Amino acid sequence: MKTTSSSIKTTNTNRRQTIAAIAAGVWLACGSLGVAHAQSDYPNKPVKLVVPYAPGGATDVIGRVLAKHLSDQLGQQFIVENRAGAGGSLGAGQVSKSPADGYTLLMGAFTSHTINAALTPALTPFDIQKSFAHISLVGTVPLVFVVNPSVPAKSVKELVDLAKAKPGTVTFASAGNGSPQHLAIEMLKLQTKIDAVHVPYKGSGPAIADLLGGQVNAMIDTVPAAQSQIKAGKLRALATTTKERVASLPDVPTVGEAGFPDMLVSSMFGISAPAGTPDAIVQKLNAALKDILSKQEVKDSMLAQGTIATYNTPEESSKIINDEFTKWAKLIKDGNIKPE
């Protein structure tokens, strides 16, 4: 049988293609095994936990508590790194652009992050709905309605009635424009159609000082910031913005009990990774956090900061955070709320 040069060339070409295909398959298999090994071996070096605020605040303290326990549980150092700026957006934005390998995580204050994303989208260096792989919410800080004792209102309904009877005269202090406390006030105004005056301050401290002094009438502030003054009788608590009563203020009704079930607001904290982080890493971190957040010593450490330890699956966390963003975006649009 006569073999032509063209058939020899065709056979050689087919052989080379077959060898190349086998080599490519082996390379891909080895690469996949390498990636799988890297994920199962995670973490095999220190992990950065970025806190997008200055040291000493609630986010920083919670981050340091969890970093210590994650280090103990997973056998590698989890190192807190503070990257403050732009109301938390700077550090969060840097994490969102980090490699999606599980070695740079965000210890986020997601009520503030979702508000920033809705209120100042042009200045927010991340997409709250697309830039992160959320691992778990880790804590919530409830808010509470408080008034100066000179204000005759003994309930939220009486405070609303007072504002309706005297439009434009009841003043609400907040920790600053765009803060969760401010948005809670705007939520109340929108839901009840009252004409009340928002007075922004640079933080809860000076706002509470003026509330104690009677320069303003009311405030919706975090429980940790207000509870010592409540217990001392210097401020009157009307309701907490929670579904269930707050353990440290057991005699204070919830907004649902007070007749305002849609006034649920809290400050949420969570740990997230950059979008695209392998699911195996997300699930490993989530499992570690589930165990850590169930420990009484962790719950006690967080409660000392006024934070209620919280655990969610990644899917639950993503839904809660996305729903929070949707809620604030609608409120900001409906209330025509503008940044400073």
C-alpha positions as CSV (number, residue, x, y, z in Angstrom):
1,M,0.0,0.0,0.0
2,K,1.4,3.3,-1.0
3,T,1.5,6.1,1.6
4,T,1.4,9.6,0.3
5,S,3.3,12.5,1.8
6,S,0.0,14.3,2.5
7,S,-1.4,11.4,4.5
8,I,1.8,11.2,6.5
9,K,1.5,15.0,7.3
10,T,-2.2,14.5,8.3
11,T,-1.2,11.7,10.6
12,N,1.6,13.7,12.2
13,T,-0.7,16.7,12.6
14,N,-3.4,14.6,14.3
15,R,-0.8,13.0,16.6
16,R,0.5,16.4,17.6
17,Q,-3.0,17.7,18.3
18,T,-3.8,14.6,20.4
19,I,-0.6,15.0,22.4
20,A,-1.3,18.7,22.9
21,A,-4.8,18.0,24.0
22,I,-3.6,15.4,26.5
23,A,-0.9,17.8,27.8
24,A,-3.5,20.6,28.2
25,G,-5.8,18.2,30.1
26,V,-3.0,17.2,32.4
27,W,-2.1,20.9,33.0
28,L,-5.7,21.8,33.7
29,A,-6.1,18.9,36.1
30,C,-2.9,19.8,37.9
31,G,-4.0,23.4,38.1
32,S,-7.4,22.4,39.4
33,L,-5.8,20.2,42.0
34,G,-3.5,23.1,43.0
35,V,-6.4,25.4,43.4
36,A,-8.4,22.8,45.4
37,H,-5.3,22.1,47.6
38,A,-4.8,25.9,48.2
39,Q,-8.5,26.2,49.3
40,S,-8.4,23.1,51.5
41,D,-5.1,24.3,53.0
42,Y,-6.5,27.8,53.7
43,P,-5.3,29.7,55.6
44,N,-1.6,28.9,55.2
45,K,-0.4,32.5,55.9
46,P,-1.6,35.5,57.9
47,V,-4.9,37.0,57.0
48,K,-5.6,40.8,57.1
49,L,-8.9,41.9,58.6
50,V,-9.4,45.4,57.5
51,V,-11.4,47.7,59.8
52,P,-12.4,50.8,57.8
53,Y,-12.4,53.1,60.9
54,A,-9.9,54.4,63.4
55,P,-8.9,52.2,66.3
56,G,-11.1,52.2,69.4
57,G,-14.5,52.3,67.9
58,A,-17.1,49.5,68.0
59,T,-16.1,48.1,64.6
60,D,-12.5,48.0,65.7
61,V,-13.2,46.4,69.1
62,I,-15.5,43.7,67.6
63,G,-12.9,43.0,64.8
64,R,-10.1,42.5,67.4
65,V,-12.3,40.1,69.4
66,L,-13.1,38.0,66.3
67,A,-9.5,38.2,64.9
68,K,-8.2,36.6,68.1
69,H,-10.6,33.8,68.0
70,L,-10.2,33.2,64.3
71,S,-6.5,33.0,64.8
72,D,-6.9,30.4,67.5
73,Q,-9.4,28.4,65.6
74,L,-7.8,28.4,62.1
75,G,-4.1,28.3,63.2
76,Q,-3.0,31.5,61.4
77,Q,-2.8,35.0,62.5
78,F,-5.8,37.3,61.6
79,I,-4.3,40.8,61.8
80,V,-6.5,43.8,62.2
81,E,-5.5,46.6,59.9
82,N,-7.2,50.0,60.3
83,R,-7.8,52.0,57.1
84,A,-10.1,54.9,58.1
85,G,-11.5,57.5,55.8
86,A,-14.6,58.6,53.9
87,G,-17.0,57.3,56.5
88,G,-15.7,53.7,56.2
89,S,-15.9,53.7,52.4
90,L,-12.1,54.0,51.8
91,G,-11.2,50.8,53.6
92,A,-14.2,48.9,52.2
93,G,-13.3,50.0,48.7
94,Q,-9.7,48.8,49.1
95,V,-10.9,45.4,50.3
96,S,-13.3,45.1,47.3
97,K,-10.3,45.6,44.9
98,S,-8.0,43.1,46.7
99,P,-7.2,39.6,45.4
100,A,-10.1,37.2,45.9
101,D,-8.0,34.7,47.8
102,G,-9.4,35.0,51.3
103,Y,-6.3,36.8,52.7
104,T,-7.8,40.2,52.8
105,L,-11.2,40.5,54.6
106,L,-13.5,43.4,55.6
107,M,-14.8,43.9,59.1
108,G,-17.6,46.1,57.9
109,A,-20.3,48.3,59.5
110,F,-22.9,47.4,56.9
111,T,-25.6,49.8,57.9
112,S,-23.2,52.7,57.3
113,H,-21.8,51.1,54.1
114,T,-25.3,50.6,52.6
115,I,-26.3,54.1,53.5
116,N,-23.2,55.5,51.9
117,A,-23.8,53.5,48.8
118,A,-27.4,54.8,48.6
119,L,-26.7,58.4,49.6
120,T,-23.5,59.1,47.9
121,P,-23.0,56.5,45.1
122,A,-20.6,58.7,43.1
123,L,-18.3,58.8,46.1
124,T,-18.5,55.2,47.1
125,P,-15.7,53.1,45.6
126,F,-17.5,49.8,45.6
127,D,-20.9,48.3,44.5
128,I,-22.6,47.1,47.7
129,Q,-24.5,44.5,45.8
130,K,-21.7,43.1,43.6
131,S,-18.3,43.9,45.2
132,F,-18.3,41.5,48.1
133,A,-18.7,37.8,49.1
134,H,-20.4,38.2,52.4
135,I,-19.3,35.6,55.0
136,S,-21.6,36.3,58.0
137,L,-23.1,39.1,59.9
138,V,-21.5,39.1,63.3
139,G,-23.3,41.6,65.4
140,T,-26.1,44.2,65.6
141,V,-26.4,47.3,67.7
142,P,-30.0,48.4,68.5
143,L,-31.2,52.0,68.5
144,V,-33.5,53.6,71.1
145,F,-35.8,56.6,71.1
146,V,-34.9,59.0,73.9
147,V,-36.2,62.4,75.0
148,N,-35.1,65.0,77.5
149,P,-37.3,64.5,80.6
150,S,-38.8,68.0,80.1
151,V,-40.5,66.7,77.0
152,P,-44.1,65.6,78.1
153,A,-44.1,62.6,75.7
154,K,-44.1,59.2,77.5
155,S,-44.3,57.1,74.3
156,V,-43.4,57.3,70.6
157,K,-47.1,57.9,69.8
158,E,-47.2,60.8,72.2
159,L,-44.0,62.2,70.7
160,V,-45.5,61.9,67.2
161,D,-48.7,63.6,68.5
162,L,-46.7,66.4,70.0
163,A,-44.9,66.9,66.7
164,K,-48.2,67.0,64.8
165,A,-49.7,69.5,67.3
166,K,-46.7,71.8,67.0
167,P,-45.3,71.4,63.5
168,G,-41.6,72.4,63.0
169,T,-40.9,72.8,66.7
170,V,-39.8,69.3,67.9
171,T,-36.1,68.9,67.4
172,F,-34.3,65.6,66.8
173,A,-30.5,65.4,67.3
174,S,-28.4,62.8,65.4
175,A,-24.8,61.7,65.2
176,G,-24.4,63.3,61.8
177,N,-26.0,63.7,58.4
178,G,-26.2,60.3,56.7
179,S,-25.7,58.3,59.9
180,P,-28.0,55.5,60.8
181,Q,-29.4,57.7,63.6
182,H,-30.3,60.4,61.0
183,L,-31.9,57.9,58.6
184,A,-34.0,56.6,61.5
185,I,-35.3,60.1,62.1
186,E,-36.1,60.5,58.4
187,M,-37.9,57.1,58.4
188,L,-40.1,58.3,61.3
189,K,-40.9,61.6,59.6
190,L,-41.8,59.8,56.4
191,Q,-43.9,57.1,58.0
192,T,-45.8,59.5,60.4
193,K,-45.9,62.6,58.1
194,I,-44.6,64.8,61.0
195,D,-42.8,68.1,60.5
196,A,-39.8,67.7,62.9
197,V,-36.4,69.4,62.7
198,H,-33.2,67.3,62.3
199,V,-30.2,68.7,64.1
200,P,-27.0,66.9,63.0
201,Y,-23.9,66.8,65.2
202,K,-20.4,65.4,64.8
203,G,-21.0,62.2,66.7
204,S,-23.3,60.9,69.4
205,G,-21.3,62.5,72.3
206,P,-22.0,66.1,71.5
207,A,-25.6,65.3,70.4
208,I,-26.4,63.6,73.7
209,A,-24.7,66.5,75.6
210,D,-27.2,68.9,74.0
211,L,-30.1,66.6,74.5
212,L,-29.2,66.4,78.2
213,G,-29.0,70.2,78.3
214,G,-32.4,70.6,76.7
215,Q,-31.1,72.3,73.6
216,V,-32.8,69.6,71.5
217,N,-35.9,67.5,72.4
218,A,-35.3,64.0,71.2
219,M,-32.9,61.6,69.6
220,I,-32.8,58.1,68.1
221,D,-29.3,56.8,69.2
222,T,-27.6,53.5,69.8
223,V,-28.3,51.7,73.0
224,P,-24.7,51.7,74.1
225,A,-24.4,55.5,73.7
226,A,-27.7,56.2,75.6
227,Q,-28.2,53.5,78.1
228,S,-26.1,54.9,81.0
229,Q,-28.1,58.2,80.8
230,I,-31.3,56.3,80.6
231,K,-30.5,54.2,83.7
232,A,-29.4,57.4,85.6
233,G,-32.8,58.9,84.8
234,K,-31.3,61.7,82.8
235,L,-33.0,60.6,79.6
236,R,-36.4,59.0,79.1
237,A,-36.4,55.9,76.8
238,L,-39.6,55.5,74.7
239,A,-38.9,52.4,72.6
240,T,-36.1,50.4,71.0
241,T,-36.0,49.9,67.2
242,T,-35.9,46.1,67.5
243,K,-38.2,43.1,67.1
244,E,-37.5,41.9,70.6
245,R,-36.8,43.8,73.8
246,V,-33.1,44.7,74.5
247,A,-31.7,42.7,77.4
248,S,-30.0,45.7,79.0
249,L,-33.2,47.8,78.8
250,P,-35.9,45.1,79.7
251,D,-38.5,47.7,80.7
252,V,-38.4,49.6,77.4
253,P,-40.9,48.5,74.8
254,T,-40.1,47.7,71.2
255,V,-41.3,49.9,68.3
256,G,-43.7,47.1,67.4
257,E,-45.2,47.2,70.9
258,A,-45.3,51.0,70.6
259,G,-47.4,50.8,67.4
260,F,-44.6,51.4,64.9
261,P,-43.6,47.9,63.6
262,D,-41.9,49.3,60.4
263,M,-39.4,51.4,62.4
264,L,-36.9,48.5,62.7
265,V,-33.4,49.9,62.5
266,S,-30.1,48.7,63.8
267,S,-26.4,49.0,63.1
268,M,-25.1,45.8,61.5
269,F,-21.6,44.5,61.5
270,G,-20.3,41.7,59.3
271,I,-17.2,40.1,57.8
272,S,-16.9,39.9,54.0
273,A,-14.4,39.0,51.3
274,P,-13.9,40.4,47.8
275,A,-16.4,39.1,45.3
276,G,-15.1,36.0,43.6
277,T,-13.5,34.5,46.7
278,P,-13.8,30.6,46.3
279,D,-16.9,29.3,48.0
280,A,-14.8,26.7,49.9
281,I,-12.9,29.5,51.7
282,V,-16.1,31.5,52.4
283,Q,-17.7,28.3,53.9
284,K,-14.7,27.5,56.0
285,L,-14.7,31.1,57.5
286,N,-18.4,30.9,58.0
287,A,-18.2,27.6,59.9
288,A,-15.4,29.1,62.1
289,L,-17.5,32.2,62.8
290,K,-20.6,30.0,63.6
291,D,-18.6,28.3,66.3
292,I,-16.9,31.5,67.6
293,L,-20.1,33.5,67.8
294,S,-21.8,30.7,69.9
295,K,-19.2,31.0,72.7
296,Q,-20.4,32.8,75.8
297,E,-17.1,34.7,76.3
298,V,-17.4,36.1,72.8
299,K,-21.0,37.1,73.3
300,D,-20.0,38.8,76.6
301,S,-17.1,40.6,75.0
302,M,-19.4,42.0,72.2
303,L,-22.2,42.8,74.6
304,A,-19.7,44.9,76.6
305,Q,-19.6,47.1,73.5
306,G,-23.4,47.1,73.2
307,T,-23.3,44.6,70.4
308,I,-25.6,41.5,70.2
309,A,-23.6,38.6,68.7
310,T,-25.2,37.5,65.4
311,Y,-24.6,34.6,63.0
312,N,-25.9,34.1,59.5
313,T,-25.1,31.9,56.5
314,P,-23.4,33.6,53.5
315,E,-26.7,33.5,51.6
316,E,-28.7,35.0,54.5
317,S,-26.1,37.7,55.0
318,S,-26.1,38.7,51.4
319,K,-29.9,38.9,51.4
320,I,-30.0,41.0,54.6
321,I,-27.4,43.4,53.4
322,N,-29.0,43.8,49.9
323,D,-32.4,44.3,51.6
324,E,-30.8,47.0,53.8
325,F,-29.5,48.8,50.8
326,T,-32.8,48.7,49.1
327,K,-34.6,50.0,52.2
328,W,-32.2,53.0,52.5
329,A,-32.2,53.8,48.8
330,K,-36.0,53.9,48.8
331,L,-36.1,56.1,51.9
332,I,-33.5,58.5,50.5
333,K,-35.4,58.8,47.3
334,D,-38.9,59.1,48.9
335,G,-37.6,61.6,51.5
336,N,-35.5,63.5,49.1
337,I,-32.6,63.2,51.5
338,K,-29.4,64.9,50.3
339,P,-25.8,64.6,51.6
340,E,-24.1,67.5,53.3
